[in-house]
Amino acid sequence: MNTTKLSPISLALIFFSGAACASDYLEPNDSFSGAFPISPGSYSGLTVEANNRDWYKIDLNPGAFKITMTPTQYDVNMVLYNSARQVIASNFSSGQEVINYSISAPGTYYIEVYQAAQDVGYSIDIQATSSGWAKTLDFGPVANGSIGLYDIDNDGKDEIFIPASKKYDGNGNEIRPGGLICLEDLSLIHI
């Protein structure tokens, strides 16, 4: 009986569905839980693959936040989420898309970028206030009075005036001043 000794053979099967797309330098980022951490700045040379989504996460303080997304071709959409996965802003227009949003609480926010039909290149630019404009002030509760808007320094922007009441300890000593709180309008506060 003649026996033939077989050598092991390595076989690799590679399947492609549609055109192959090179991943960009911020991959993997294809899910909410796998969102790539970013910070304010510009990111170019990005690619969202057909029928896929790119996710980014960013830690933000209260203040103004702006995302500008520019596709290289076709249409790409973007959505801004809070950490509870709730949509807080979106833009589905054609061409360059912009989201302007006032962040009211510090936390992690998520950006989703997607395109349905084909691979698309894009860039994003993220601007955010670095330290945040929110600050807890130790004033009493707002007193019975009207909130006023006046341009007292003639800079073309209204200042916001809020009356506050004093706080006294048990002996009648003032422990928190009352008076008028004045906030400079830096186009970060929307009324």
Stockholm file with secondary structure:
# STOCKHOLM 1.0

chainA/1-191         MNTTKLSPISLALIFFSGAACASDYLEPNDSFSGAFPISPGSYSGLTVEANNRDWYKIDLNPGAFKITMTPTQYDVNMVLYNSARQVIASNFSSGQEVINYSISAPGTYYIEVYQAAQDVGYSIDIQATSSGWAKTLDFGPVANGSIGLYDIDNDGKDEIFIPASKKYDGNGNEIRPGGLICLEDLSLIHI
#=GR chainA/1-191 SS CCCCCCCCCCCCCCCCCSSCCCCCTTCCCCSSTTCEECCSEEEEEEEECTTEEEEEEEEECSEEEEEEEEESSSCCEEEEECTTSCEEEEECCSSSEEEEEEECSCEEEEEEEEESSSCEEEEEEEEECSSCSCCCCCCCCBCSSCCEEECTTCSSSCEEEEEECCEECTTSCEEECCEEEEEECCSCCCC
#=GC SS_cons         CCCCCCCCCCCCCCCCCSSCCCCCTTCCCCSSTTCEECCSEEEEEEEECTTEEEEEEEEECSEEEEEEEEESSSCCEEEEECTTSCEEEEECCSSSEEEEEEECSCEEEEEEEEESSSCEEEEEEEEECSSCSCCCCCCCCBCSSCCEEECTTCSSSCEEEEEECCEECTTSCEEECCEEEEEECCSCCCC
//
